[in-house]
């Protein structure tokens, strides 16, 4: 499990489980197990597609702070916070696989 904080100061944890893999795939069509294929090319592509990346993060984190909706979550990520979230996603995914 890896964590990051957003610009509002909320902490979010990323825990890759079979359930989160399923939620991410259903919400975004991203298959977490494939992110490290071809020398991490899919992960690099995801990291450059900010909208899809935030959607993946939201699929994984949406249950943690019920008072926050998807739009608020997206608004609270940018710059350093998005970089920290991306790193947490990479580490959490690597930890699982």
DSSP file (Angstrom, degrees, kcal/mol; ACC not computed):
  #  RESIDUE AA STRUCTURE BP1 BP2  ACC     N-H-->O    O-->H-N    N-H-->O    O-->H-N    TCO  KAPPA ALPHA  PHI   PSI    X-CA   Y-CA   Z-CA
    1    1 A X              0   0    0      0, 0.0     2,-0.3     0, 0.0    14,-0.2   0.000 360.0 360.0 360.0 133.6    0.0    0.0    0.0
    2    2 A X  E     -A   14   0A   0     12,-2.5    12,-4.4    86,-0.1     2,-0.3  -0.884 360.0-153.0-125.3 157.2    1.3    3.4   -1.0
    3    3 A X  E     +A   13   0A   0     -2,-0.3     2,-0.3    10,-0.3    10,-0.2  -0.897  13.7 177.1-133.1 158.7    0.0    6.9   -0.1
    4    4 A X  E     -A   12   0A   0      8,-2.3     8,-3.2    -2,-0.3     2,-0.4  -0.967  22.3-130.3-150.3 159.7   -0.1   10.4   -1.4
    5    5 A X  E     -A   11   0A   0     -2,-0.3     6,-0.2     6,-0.2    80,-0.1  -0.898  18.1-140.5-113.3 145.0   -1.7   13.7   -0.3
    6    6 A X    >   -     0   0    0      4,-2.3     3,-1.7    -2,-0.4    71,-0.2  -0.336  37.3 -91.5 -93.5-179.0   -3.7   16.0   -2.5
    7    7 A X  T 3  S+     0   0    0     69,-2.5    70,-0.1     1,-0.3    -1,-0.1   0.683 125.7  59.3 -69.6 -16.4   -3.7   19.8   -2.5
    8    8 A X  T 3  S-     0   0    0     68,-0.2    -1,-0.3     2,-0.1     3,-0.1   0.463 119.5-109.8 -87.2  -2.6   -6.6   19.9    0.0
    9    9 A X  S <  S+     0   0    0     -3,-1.7     2,-0.3     1,-0.3    -2,-0.1   0.509  70.7 142.0  87.6   5.0   -4.4   17.9    2.5
   10   10 A X        -     0   0    0      1,-0.0    -4,-2.3    55,-0.0     2,-0.4  -0.599  46.0-135.0 -78.8 139.9   -6.3   14.7    2.3
   11   11 A X  E     -A    5   0A   0     -2,-0.3     2,-0.4    -6,-0.2    -6,-0.2  -0.812  20.6-169.9 -96.5 136.5   -4.3   11.5    2.3
   12   12 A X  E     -A    4   0A   0     -8,-3.2    -8,-2.3    -2,-0.4     2,-0.4  -0.964   7.6-150.5-124.0 139.3   -5.1    8.8   -0.2
   13   13 A X  E     -A    3   0A   0     -2,-0.4     2,-0.6   -10,-0.2   -10,-0.3  -0.899   2.6-150.1-113.6 143.6   -3.8    5.2   -0.1
   14   14 A X  E     +A    2   0A   0    -12,-4.4   -12,-2.5    -2,-0.4     2,-0.5  -0.948  19.5 172.3-112.7 116.0   -3.3    3.0   -3.1
   15   15 A X        -     0   0    0     -2,-0.6     2,-0.6   -14,-0.2     5,-0.2  -0.958  23.7-144.8-125.9 110.6   -3.6   -0.7   -2.4
   16   16 A X        +     0   0    0     -2,-0.5     2,-0.3    76,-0.2    -2,-0.0  -0.665  36.2 152.7 -80.2 119.4   -3.6   -2.9   -5.5
   17   17 A X     >  -     0   0    0     -2,-0.6     4,-2.4     1,-0.1     5,-0.2  -0.813  62.1 -97.4-133.0 172.6   -5.9   -5.8   -4.9
   18   18 A X  H  > S+     0   0    0     -2,-0.3     4,-2.0     1,-0.2     5,-0.1   0.898 126.6  52.8 -60.6 -38.1   -7.9   -8.1   -7.2
   19   19 A X  H  > S+     0   0    0      2,-0.2     4,-2.5     1,-0.2    -1,-0.2   0.915 109.5  45.9 -63.8 -44.0  -10.9   -5.8   -6.4
   20   20 A X  H  > S+     0   0    0      2,-0.2     4,-2.5     1,-0.2     5,-0.2   0.863 109.9  54.9 -69.8 -33.7   -9.0   -2.6   -7.4
   21   21 A X  H  X S+     0   0    0     -4,-2.4     4,-2.2     2,-0.2    11,-0.3   0.926 111.1  46.0 -60.6 -43.8   -7.7   -4.2  -10.5
   22   22 A X  H  X S+     0   0    0     -4,-2.0     4,-2.7     2,-0.2     5,-0.2   0.928 112.3  49.4 -65.5 -46.4  -11.3   -5.0  -11.5
   23   23 A X  H  X S+     0   0    0     -4,-2.5     4,-2.3     1,-0.2     5,-0.2   0.911 112.4  48.2 -60.2 -43.2  -12.6   -1.5  -10.6
   24   24 A X  H  X>S+     0   0    0     -4,-2.5     4,-2.6     2,-0.2     6,-0.7   0.932 112.8  47.7 -64.0 -46.0   -9.8    0.1  -12.7
   25   25 A X  H  X5S+     0   0    0     -4,-2.2     4,-1.9    -5,-0.2    -2,-0.2   0.922 114.4  46.0 -61.9 -44.8  -10.4   -2.1  -15.7
   26   26 A X  H  <5S+     0   0    0     -4,-2.7    -1,-0.2     1,-0.2    -2,-0.2   0.872 119.8  40.0 -66.5 -37.1  -14.1   -1.6  -15.6
   27   27 A X  H  <5S+     0   0    0     -4,-2.3    -2,-0.2    -5,-0.2    -1,-0.2   0.798 137.6   8.7 -82.4 -29.9  -13.8    2.2  -15.2
   28   28 A X  H  <5S-     0   0    0     -4,-2.6    -3,-0.2    -5,-0.2    -2,-0.2   0.519  86.6-121.2-131.8 -10.2  -10.9    3.0  -17.5
   29   29 A X     << +     0   0    0     -4,-1.9     2,-0.4    -5,-0.6    -4,-0.2   0.547  67.9 137.9  68.2   8.6  -10.1   -0.2  -19.5
   30   30 A X        -     0   0    0     -6,-0.7     2,-0.8    22,-0.1    -1,-0.3  -0.734  46.7-149.8 -83.3 131.2   -6.6    0.0  -18.0
   31   31 A X    >   -     0   0    0     -2,-0.4     3,-2.1     1,-0.2     4,-0.4  -0.875   3.0-157.2-104.4 102.6   -5.3   -3.4  -17.0
   32   32 A X  G >  S+     0   0    0     -2,-0.8     3,-1.8     1,-0.3     4,-0.3   0.840  88.2  60.3 -51.6 -41.3   -3.0   -2.8  -14.1
   33   33 A X  G 3  S+     0   0    0      1,-0.3     3,-0.5     2,-0.1    -1,-0.3   0.763 102.8  54.2 -60.6 -21.3   -1.0   -6.0  -14.5
   34   34 A X  G X  S+     0   0    0     -3,-2.1     3,-1.7     1,-0.2     8,-0.3   0.498  79.1  93.9 -90.3  -2.3    0.0   -4.9  -18.0
   35   35 A X  T <  S+     0   0    0     -3,-1.8     8,-1.6    -4,-0.4     9,-0.2   0.777  87.9  47.0 -62.1 -25.2    1.5   -1.5  -16.9
   36   36 A X  T 3> S+     0   0    0     -3,-0.5     4,-0.7    -4,-0.3     3,-0.4   0.336  86.3 116.5-100.7   8.1    5.0   -3.0  -16.6
   37   37 A X  H <>>S+     0   0    0     -3,-1.7     4,-1.0     1,-0.2     5,-0.7  -0.306  73.1  20.1 -67.8 158.5    5.0   -4.8  -20.0
   38   38 A X  H >45S-     0   0    0      1,-0.3     3,-1.1     2,-0.2    -1,-0.2   0.893 141.9 -47.7  48.3  53.7    7.5   -3.8  -22.7
   39   39 A X  H 345S-     0   0    0     -3,-0.4    -1,-0.3     1,-0.3    -2,-0.2   0.871 107.7 -57.1  57.5  40.7    9.9   -2.1  -20.4
   40   40 A X  H 3X5S+     0   0    0     -4,-0.7     4,-2.3    -3,-0.4    -1,-0.3   0.660  94.2 142.7  67.9  20.2    7.1   -0.1  -18.6
   41   41 A X  H <X5 +     0   0    0     -3,-1.1     4,-2.3    -4,-1.0     5,-0.2   0.917  69.8  50.8 -57.9 -45.5    5.9    1.5  -21.8
   42   42 A X  H  ><S+     0   0    0     -5,-0.7     4,-2.4    -8,-0.3    -1,-0.2   0.893 110.2  50.4 -61.5 -37.2    2.2    1.3  -20.8
   43   43 A X  H  > S+     0   0    0     -8,-1.6     4,-2.6    -6,-0.3    -1,-0.2   0.923 110.1  50.1 -65.0 -42.9    3.0    2.9  -17.5
   44   44 A X  H  X S+     0   0    0     -4,-2.3     4,-1.0    -9,-0.2    -2,-0.2   0.892 111.0  49.0 -61.4 -40.2    4.8    5.7  -19.2
   45   45 A X  H  X S+     0   0    0     -4,-2.3     4,-0.8     1,-0.2     3,-0.4   0.909 111.6  49.1 -66.4 -41.7    1.9    6.3  -21.6
   46   46 A X  H >< S+     0   0    0     -4,-2.4     3,-1.0     1,-0.2     7,-0.4   0.912 106.6  56.1 -63.1 -42.2   -0.5    6.4  -18.7
   47   47 A X  H 3< S+     0   0    0     -4,-2.6    -1,-0.2     1,-0.3    -2,-0.2   0.756 108.7  48.2 -63.0 -23.9    1.7    8.8  -16.7
   48   48 A X  H 3< S+     0   0    0     -4,-1.0     2,-1.0    -3,-0.4    -1,-0.3   0.593  97.2  72.9 -92.2 -12.1    1.5   11.2  -19.7
   49   49 A X    <X  -     0   0    0     -3,-1.0     4,-2.8    -4,-0.8     5,-0.2  -0.755  65.4-178.1-101.6  84.8   -2.3   10.9  -20.1
   50   50 A X  H  > S+     0   0    0     -2,-1.0     4,-2.6     1,-0.2     5,-0.2   0.842  76.4  52.1 -58.2 -39.6   -3.3   13.0  -17.1
   51   51 A X  H  > S+     0   0    0      2,-0.2     4,-1.9     1,-0.2    -1,-0.2   0.941 114.1  42.1 -64.2 -46.7   -7.0   12.5  -17.5
   52   52 A X  H  > S+     0   0    0      2,-0.2     4,-2.4     1,-0.2    -2,-0.2   0.901 113.2  54.4 -66.7 -40.1   -6.8    8.7  -17.7
   53   53 A X  H  X S+     0   0    0     -4,-2.8     4,-2.6    -7,-0.4    -2,-0.2   0.932 109.0  47.2 -58.7 -47.3   -4.3    8.6  -14.9
   54   54 A X  H  X S+     0   0    0     -4,-2.6     4,-2.7     1,-0.2    -1,-0.2   0.875 110.2  53.5 -64.3 -36.2   -6.6   10.6  -12.6
   55   55 A X  H  X S+     0   0    0     -4,-1.9     4,-2.2    -5,-0.2    -1,-0.2   0.892 109.1  48.7 -64.8 -38.9   -9.5    8.3  -13.6
   56   56 A X  H  X S+     0   0    0     -4,-2.4     4,-1.5     2,-0.2    -2,-0.2   0.941 112.6  48.0 -63.0 -47.5   -7.3    5.3  -12.6
   57   57 A X  H  X S+     0   0    0     -4,-2.6     4,-2.1     1,-0.2    -2,-0.2   0.909 111.3  50.7 -60.4 -42.5   -6.4    6.8   -9.3
   58   58 A X  H  X S+     0   0    0     -4,-2.7     4,-2.4     1,-0.2    -1,-0.2   0.904 106.0  55.1 -63.4 -41.1  -10.1    7.7   -8.7
   59   59 A X  H  < S+     0   0    0     -4,-2.2    -1,-0.2     1,-0.2    -2,-0.2   0.843 114.6  41.6 -59.9 -32.4  -11.2    4.1   -9.4
   60   60 A X  H  < S+     0   0    0     -4,-1.5    -1,-0.2    -3,-0.2    -2,-0.2   0.810 126.4  30.5 -82.8 -31.0   -8.7    3.0   -6.8
   61   61 A X  H >< S+     0   0    0     -4,-2.1     3,-2.6    -5,-0.2     4,-0.5   0.542  82.0 105.3-107.5  -9.5   -9.4    5.6   -4.2
   62   62 A X  T 3< S+     0   0    0     -4,-2.4     3,-0.2     1,-0.3     6,-0.1   0.677  79.6  54.4 -56.4 -23.4  -13.0    6.6   -4.5
   63   63 A X  T 3  S+     0   0    0     -3,-0.2     3,-0.3     1,-0.2    -1,-0.3   0.546  91.6  76.1 -86.2  -7.0  -14.2    4.8   -1.4
   64   64 A X  S <  S+     0   0    0     -3,-2.6     2,-0.4     1,-0.3    -1,-0.2   0.869 104.6  23.9 -78.9 -37.8  -11.8    6.5    0.9
   65   65 A X    >   -     0   0    0     -4,-0.5     3,-2.5    -3,-0.2    -1,-0.3  -0.798  65.4-172.9-129.8  88.7  -13.3    9.9    1.4
   66   66 A X  T 3  S+     0   0    0     -2,-0.4    -1,-0.1    -3,-0.3    -2,-0.1   0.719  82.5  65.2 -57.9 -22.3  -17.1    9.8    0.7
   67   67 A X  T 3  S+     0   0    0      2,-0.0     2,-0.5     0, 0.0    -1,-0.3   0.596  91.4  77.1 -76.0  -9.5  -17.3   13.5    0.9
   68   68 A X    <   -     0   0    0     -3,-2.5     2,-0.2    -6,-0.1    -3,-0.2  -0.874  67.5-159.2-105.1 130.3  -15.1   13.9   -2.2
   69   69 A X     >  -     0   0    0     -2,-0.5     4,-2.6     1,-0.1     5,-0.2  -0.509  36.7 -95.0-100.0 175.7  -16.5   13.4   -5.6
   70   70 A X  H  > S+     0   0    0      1,-0.2     4,-2.4     2,-0.2     5,-0.2   0.870 123.5  49.9 -59.5 -40.4  -14.6   12.6   -8.8
   71   71 A X  H  > S+     0   0    0      2,-0.2     4,-2.3     1,-0.2    -1,-0.2   0.918 111.5  47.6 -67.5 -42.7  -14.5   16.2  -10.0
   72   72 A X  H  > S+     0   0    0      2,-0.2     4,-1.2     1,-0.2    -2,-0.2   0.902 111.2  52.5 -63.1 -40.4  -13.2   17.4   -6.6
   73   73 A X  H >< S+     0   0    0     -4,-2.6     3,-0.6     1,-0.2    -2,-0.2   0.943 110.3  47.1 -59.5 -48.8  -10.6   14.7   -6.6
   74   74 A X  H >< S+     0   0    0     -4,-2.4     3,-1.4     1,-0.2    -1,-0.2   0.889 109.8  53.8 -61.6 -39.8   -9.4   15.7  -10.0
   75   75 A X  H 3< S+     0   0    0     -4,-2.3    -1,-0.2     1,-0.3    -2,-0.2   0.751 103.7  57.6 -66.2 -23.2   -9.2   19.4   -9.0
   76   76 A X  T << S+     0   0    0     -4,-1.2   -69,-2.5    -3,-0.6     2,-0.5   0.368  95.3  78.2 -91.4   6.4   -7.1   18.5   -6.0
   77   77 A X    <   +     0   0    0     -3,-1.4     2,-0.3   -71,-0.2   -71,-0.1  -0.959  54.3 111.6-119.6 132.0   -4.3   16.8   -8.2
   78   78 A X    >   -     0   0    0     -2,-0.5     3,-1.6     1,-0.0     4,-0.4  -0.868  66.0  -3.9 176.4 154.9   -1.7   18.7  -10.1
   79   79 A X  T 3> S+     0   0    0      1,-0.3     4,-2.1    -2,-0.3     5,-0.2  -0.276 130.7   5.4  56.5-124.1    2.0   19.3  -10.2
   80   80 A X  H 3> S+     0   0    0      1,-0.2     4,-2.5     2,-0.2    -1,-0.3   0.857 132.4  54.6 -62.2 -37.5    3.7   17.8   -7.2
   81   81 A X  H <> S+     0   0    0     -3,-1.6     4,-2.1     1,-0.2    -1,-0.2   0.899 109.8  46.6 -67.2 -37.9    0.6   16.0   -5.9
   82   82 A X  H  > S+     0   0    0     -4,-0.4     4,-2.4     2,-0.2    -1,-0.2   0.880 111.8  51.8 -69.5 -36.7    0.0   14.3   -9.3
   83   83 A X  H  X S+     0   0    0     -4,-2.1     4,-2.3     2,-0.2    -2,-0.2   0.909 110.8  47.9 -64.1 -41.7    3.7   13.3   -9.4
   84   84 A X  H  X S+     0   0    0     -4,-2.5     4,-2.4     2,-0.2    -2,-0.2   0.898 112.0  49.7 -65.3 -40.2    3.4   11.8   -5.9
   85   85 A X  H  X S+     0   0    0     -4,-2.1     4,-2.4     2,-0.2    -2,-0.2   0.899 110.3  50.6 -65.5 -40.2    0.2   10.0   -6.9
   86   86 A X  H  X S+     0   0    0     -4,-2.4     4,-2.3     2,-0.2    -2,-0.2   0.916 111.5  47.7 -63.7 -43.4    1.9    8.6  -10.0
   87   87 A X  H  X S+     0   0    0     -4,-2.3     4,-2.6     2,-0.2     5,-0.2   0.910 111.2  51.2 -63.8 -41.8    4.9    7.4   -8.1
   88   88 A X  H  X S+     0   0    0     -4,-2.4     4,-2.9     1,-0.2     5,-0.2   0.895 109.2  51.4 -62.4 -39.9    2.5    5.8   -5.5
   89   89 A X  H  X S+     0   0    0     -4,-2.4     4,-2.5     2,-0.2     5,-0.2   0.934 110.8  47.9 -62.3 -46.0    0.6    4.0   -8.2
   90   90 A X  H  X S+     0   0    0     -4,-2.3     4,-2.3     1,-0.2    -2,-0.2   0.919 115.3  44.5 -60.8 -44.5    3.8    2.6   -9.7
   91   91 A X  H  X S+     0   0    0     -4,-2.6     4,-2.6     2,-0.2    -2,-0.2   0.911 113.6  49.4 -68.5 -42.3    5.1    1.4   -6.4
   92   92 A X  H  X S+     0   0    0     -4,-2.9     4,-1.7    -5,-0.2   -76,-0.2   0.907 113.1  47.5 -63.1 -40.7    1.8   -0.1   -5.3
   93   93 A X  H  X S+     0   0    0     -4,-2.5     4,-2.3    -5,-0.2    -2,-0.2   0.918 112.7  48.6 -67.0 -43.0    1.4   -1.9   -8.6
   94   94 A X  H  < S+     0   0    0     -4,-2.3    -2,-0.2    -5,-0.2    -1,-0.2   0.895 108.0  55.5 -63.2 -39.7    5.0   -3.2   -8.4
   95   95 A X  H  < S+     0   0    0     -4,-2.6    -1,-0.2     1,-0.2    -2,-0.2   0.883 110.5  45.4 -60.1 -38.7    4.4   -4.3   -4.8
   96   96 A X  H  <        0   0    0     -4,-1.7    -2,-0.2     1,-0.2    -1,-0.2   0.912 360.0 360.0 -71.3 -42.9    1.4   -6.4   -5.9
   97   97 A X     <        0   0    0     -4,-2.3    -2,-0.2    -5,-0.1    -1,-0.2   0.449 360.0 360.0 -96.3 360.0    3.1   -8.0   -8.9
